[in-house]
């Protein structure tokens, strides 16, 4: 139960941060990607604000055996940089640049964003399901 409460609190804090920072607005993301036009550096500050606490969290977690909830902590990702990772990253980036949304802001926008956000979310989940089915056959 404690684990679910912490997850709900963390998810709510993450969603609130996305809303407050404006990252649920696709125009903000497209403004960041428009480096030769009216560039908006806001997203760089949001990313920087996320990288620092995560770097500290990985350092603290490396010294611990278990989480506060008593569960084992996952190891940091150490997989190889291969064609599959590069292709997936490129597809994520292309979709992010075209739509101005990625999974976190898309979920945070579901309650207020209107039909366009719901359509994006359904397409995103469908794409994940299709990939999982396709990858399972390989």
Secondary structure, 3 states (H helix, E strand, C coil): CHHHHHHHHHHHHHHHHHHHHCCCCHHHHHHHHCCCCCCCCHHHHHHHHHHHHHHHHHHHHHCCCECCCCCECCCCCCCCCCHHHHHHHHHHHHHHHHHCCCHHHHHHHCCCCCHHHHHHHHHHHHHHHHHHHHHHHC
